[in-house]
């Protein structure tokens, strides 16, 4: 089955700096890669996703890049703000399986 | 409903007891998922239901765990003879409808503590 590895497990940045979170996946058939944000005590929510026919996708301060050859994808947050502090989960899914396989999460702390 | 509802929000039980966790998905969502989140850990897939298809049970950790979805709507996750390692937050999610098949909407979770 699919295995998704995520790093770093924790990340601390100063407000205004950029943050990068990286994930690798094992199943070459995976074609959908979402990112979820979970604020403290709240439920995970989708923030951005990318499909395998696209190399990069951007939405305001967040962007995701995908390298299918290397089987890795990354989340980039620019101009970080304190409200970006949360746990971020990457995930992957292949065409034959509907359930997402999640990474172990990255706790991002933005210092004001 | 407006969102995914889970009950109970908190459950404390003694080792060896059975527990049932309930999930009421968003109306019209055909897919329903159960995940488990242990303290400070990631989201572990348990089981997935899609319409009338056979569920994907590949994530259930042992035969003490089972789930059903009645009438394509409400789902119940049952854990028999609970163990301390079962302590976690059990998250339900649904997808489909206007939100799209890919976007999972999570419930607030059921926090299970096994003493």
Interface residues (C-beta under 8 A of the other chain):
Chain A: X1 X6 X32 X34 X36 X42 X43 X44 X45 X46 X49 X89 X91 X97 X98 X99 X100 X101 X102 X103 X104 X105
Chain B: X31 X33 X35 X41 X42 X43 X44 X45 X48 X50 X56 X58 X59 X91 X101 X102 X103 X104 X106 X107 X108 X109
